[in-house]
Amino acid sequence: MIRRFGEPVRADQRYRLRPGAYAVLARGTDLLVTHQAEPVPEFQLPGGGIDPGESPLQALHREVYEETGWHIAAPRRLGAFRRFTYMPEYDLWAEKLCVIYLARPVRPYGPPLEPGHTALWMPGEEAAHRLGNSGDRHFVARWLGWV
């Protein structure tokens, strides 16, 4: 069974499965995170939805680049979690299946391509408290050895 984080499932709502790939990107004790300005400002692990015909690793590389401007290397799967949420940017109630990877940030190739995203380095301990969803916070806490 995959652990679930976040808000409770609403019995009156139908959810659409939305698989995604996300990365813990470490350099020393700092993490490369993204700040998404809309629809709700929050810090996030870089990553996102897996497009049709795309593998999770292809999606991971694409999404990290779009949201941070960085290329990554050596992704290693850490685990997965589910969360049920409304995604206003897609007008979608989603069951998000989030696969989390640990990867090495190689180098930046420019600013984030995704509108409203800002890439920044944050101490891992700070990220464990400030990331916008409890699943992301859990995997950062695991990386820090707290869990």
Secondary structure, 3 states (H helix, E strand, C coil): CCCECCCCCCCCCCCEEEEEEEEEEEECCEEEEEEECCCCCEEECCEEECCCCCCHHHHHHHHHHHHHCEEEEEEEEEEEEEEEEEECCCCEEEEEEEEEEEEEEEEECCCCCCCCEEEEEEEHHHHHHHECCHHHHHHHHHHHCCC
